[in-house]
């Protein structure tokens, strides 16, 4: 299919590049037939044989067609690039860990086991990691649709929380912008976006605040009740508090993740583990 697109682009490009033959390669825009010349402006004169005498209207039409062809070629090239990106196989993504839980099949896109810390907790596109990497700070697959997407988070303390994105919930939408579009976002005391608890202890506070921004050199992320470390569910990167961080809750330049259940003011720590999955499909119940 890519070969056929290439032939199509080449044919349009060749047509778009054709200009009337002038003998000396002069450029012109409009002309009128006058003896052995087509003259439109005093500063543009194109020598043409008598058999090739032309009119302003004809030359204008030819040039307009050339412009339209070039625009069409540009559109086709952009479409081919888009299709090629969709067709590009990411060899690692089908190797990512899967989990069947709560009536659905989930596939990992983000995980962390104690290791070095990069500069962004959502640093790479989905499919960029190897399954054996100790950490993968991946984003959600681009193919997912916001109002149909769900994520599942599991930690090293046995907690498992499930969220469904919702484009009309400002808190959920801010999280979508971060996890899917890689856009820094913030909502404080907005609409509650609580998880469904699959296992473990439920959050102690309503999860109505989300922030994804840089702190101490690392773009970090926090879902909690007020944008300030305590009583969070998802906390990764550096400690965050309002527009900076608070030494009451976190140490400077310490990076990691928090457990999903935060009983008070536990900051992200390097010794914790966290994995995020996206919902790949529902699982049919027996008899359905």
MARKOLKOL-868821 format. One record per residue (C-alpha): z, x, y. Coordinates in pm, whole numbers, plus 50000, padded with zeros to 5 digits. Each point is the difference from the previous one (the first is absolute). Layout:
<recs>
REC     Z     X     Y
REC     Z     X     Y
...
</recs>
This chain:
<recs>
REC     Z     X     Y
REC 50000 50000 50000
REC 50078 50284 50239
REC 49648 50139 49934
REC 49840 49668 50103
REC 50211 49988 50316
REC 49889 50355 50075
REC 49632 49906 49966
REC 50052 49698 50223
REC 50170 50207 50269
REC 49727 50265 49981
REC 49723 49746 50043
REC 50167 49837 50299
REC 50076 50339 50154
REC 49638 50109 49961
REC 49876 49683 50162
REC 50251 50027 50282
REC 49897 50358 50076
REC 49629 49923 50034
REC 49876 50004 50358
REC 49648 49957 50128
REC 49792 50319 49971
REC 49941 50160 50339
REC 49822 50324 49920
REC 50243 50208 50211
REC 50327 49834 49888
REC 50076 49853 50349
REC 50265 49726 50032
REC 49916 49668 50163
REC 50140 49651 50046
REC 49731 49778 50147
REC 49633 50048 50080
REC 49685 49822 50105
REC 49643 50070 49895
REC 49825 50206 50266
REC 49693 50206 49903
REC 50129 50258 49749
REC 50368 49962 50091
REC 50287 49756 49958
REC 50208 50013 50316
REC 50314 49795 50069
REC 50197 50215 50242
REC 49877 50272 50226
REC 50216 50255 49820
REC 49885 49904 49648
REC 49641 50068 49902
REC 49885 50007 49641
REC 49652 50118 49911
REC 49837 49776 49742
REC 49645 49984 49863
REC 49804 49696 50110
REC 50035 49847 49654
REC 50376 50011 50037
REC 50027 49845 50344
REC 50295 49762 50015
REC 50191 49752 50210
REC 50350 49998 50139
REC 50084 49703 49780
REC 49884 50171 49682
REC 50195 50319 50068
REC 50310 49803 50098
REC 49974 49805 49674
REC 49964 50320 49796
REC 50301 50157 50167
REC 50211 49687 49956
REC 49910 49987 49631
REC 50100 50364 49968
REC 50337 49932 50161
REC 50061 49701 49773
REC 49908 50204 49693
REC 50239 50278 50099
REC 50280 49747 50050
REC 49925 49849 49661
REC 50004 50345 49838
REC 50339 50070 50157
REC 50134 49669 49865
REC 49866 50074 49654
REC 50144 50351 50000
REC 50342 49859 50093
REC 49972 49741 49722
REC 49898 50263 49745
REC 50297 50216 50102
REC 50229 49702 49954
REC 49854 49918 49658
REC 50019 50361 49888
REC 50368 50008 50096
REC 50061 49687 49794
REC 49806 50148 49707
REC 50174 50336 50016
REC 50222 50030 49697
REC 50347 50132 50056
REC 50065 50152 49658
REC 50378 49990 50031
REC 50075 49642 50087
REC 49957 49856 49651
REC 50251 50256 49872
REC 50279 49882 50230
REC 50308 49857 49835
REC 50000 49626 49938
REC 50285 49758 49956
REC 50012 49644 49872
REC 50280 49809 50169
REC 50075 49655 50135
REC 49679 49849 49868
REC 49768 50259 50146
REC 49840 50336 49930
REC 50074 50266 50261
REC 49841 50339 50067
REC 50175 50285 50181
REC 49864 50120 50335
REC 50306 50183 50142
REC 50271 50203 49829
REC 50256 50264 50077
REC 50209 50230 49786
REC 50202 50275 50171
REC 49750 50247 50139
REC 49861 50137 50326
REC 49929 49751 50277
REC 49664 49961 50182
REC 49950 49885 50359
REC 49932 49632 49931
REC 50151 49763 49743
REC 49661 49822 49976
REC 49791 50313 50022
REC 49711 49943 49759
REC 49757 49727 49899
REC 50050 49822 49670
REC 49852 50197 49712
REC 50055 50344 50155
REC 50292 50102 49778
REC 50020 50113 49640
REC 50230 49805 49770
REC 50195 50316 49926
REC 50079 50074 50366
REC 50371 49989 50072
REC 49931 49809 50315
REC 49717 49783 50124
REC 50022 49865 50352
REC 49710 49764 49954
REC 49895 49686 50180
REC 49896 49666 49856
REC 49643 49972 49868
REC 49756 49900 50273
REC 49860 49717 49787
REC 50325 49800 50016
REC 50017 49692 50222
REC 50313 49955 50209
REC 50094 49643 49907
REC 49940 50063 49630
REC 50166 50341 49966
REC 50347 50066 49861
REC 50204 50314 49941
REC 50278 50082 49758
REC 50255 50277 50067
REC 50226 50164 49742
REC 50266 50265 50059
REC 50210 50241 49795
REC 50300 49763 50008
REC 49830 49722 49804
REC 49909 49776 50293
REC 49660 49828 50008
REC 49883 49796 50301
REC 49678 49806 50050
REC 49834 49909 50331
REC 49697 49783 50082
REC 49812 50088 50319
REC 49946 49724 50254
REC 49772 50037 50302
REC 50189 49740 50206
REC 50338 50166 49946
REC 50025 50278 50265
REC 50234 50211 49789
REC 49781 49977 49690
REC 49687 50061 50208
REC 50148 50314 50157
REC 50068 50130 49649
REC 49640 49918 49900
REC 49864 50193 50298
REC 50196 50303 49883
REC 49949 49983 49624
REC 49636 49891 50009
REC 49850 50101 50337
REC 50208 50312 50071
REC 50098 49866 50344
REC 50335 50074 50160
REC 50181 49671 50061
REC 50335 49856 50093
REC 50175 49661 49993
REC 50366 49958 50093
REC 50199 49690 49901
REC 49688 49808 49924
REC 49936 49758 49715
REC 50188 50063 49676
REC 49795 50165 49725
REC 50243 50013 49711
REC 49897 50123 49657
REC 50021 49812 49674
REC 50259 50187 49794
REC 49870 50076 49650
REC 50301 50208 49899
REC 50302 50157 50165
REC 50193 49889 50308
REC 49848 49787 50281
REC 49989 50140 50354
REC 50316 49946 50206
REC 49812 49904 50319
REC 49684 49812 50095
REC 49704 50236 50005
REC 49848 49905 50335
REC 49917 50340 50152
REC 49735 50257 49915
REC 49902 50333 50152
REC 49748 50271 49908
REC 50003 50295 50242
REC 50051 50374 50028
REC 50349 50148 50005
REC 50082 50373 49984
REC 49645 50087 49901
REC 49957 49741 49724
REC 49848 49652 50036
REC 50272 49792 49834
REC 50049 49637 49901
REC 50289 49754 50000
REC 50038 49633 49902
REC 50344 49868 50090
REC 50190 49765 50232
REC 49974 50184 50335
REC 49788 50321 49985
REC 50312 50216 49955
REC 50058 50142 49650
REC 50276 49765 49877
REC 49956 49713 49751
REC 49639 50090 49927
REC 49775 49937 49701
REC 49709 50243 50043
REC 50095 50321 50180
REC 49788 50314 49965
REC 49955 50320 50195
REC 50253 50086 50270
REC 50292 49787 50115
REC 49899 49757 50275
REC 50202 49816 50262
REC 49830 49810 50281
REC 49778 50256 50181
REC 50155 50311 49837
REC 50265 50044 49729
REC 50378 49993 49990
REC 50218 50283 49871
REC 50254 49730 49916
REC 49778 49907 49707
REC 49759 50286 49929
REC 49974 50376 50032
REC 49722 50160 50201
REC 49702 50130 49802
REC 50113 49853 49668
REC 49719 49808 49831
REC 49991 49777 49695
REC 50026 49635 49895
REC 50282 49751 49984
REC 50088 49771 49711
REC 49870 49647 50044
REC 50352 49860 50018
REC 50182 50150 50297
REC 50362 49885 50004
REC 50071 50141 50347
REC 49827 50289 50178
REC 49845 50220 49736
REC 49721 50217 50150
REC 49693 50120 49810
REC 50102 50294 49779
REC 49792 50250 49800
REC 50187 49931 49674
REC 49890 49637 49968
REC 49685 49872 49831
REC 49772 49714 50098
REC 49671 49856 49870
REC 49782 49737 50165
REC 49744 49791 49812
REC 49738 49749 50110
REC 49929 49686 49801
REC 49688 50055 49795
REC 49991 49662 49829
REC 50209 49711 49880
REC 50088 49980 49633
REC 49922 49672 49832
REC 50286 49840 49816
REC 49946 49913 49630
REC 49811 49676 49971
REC 49838 50019 50342
</recs>
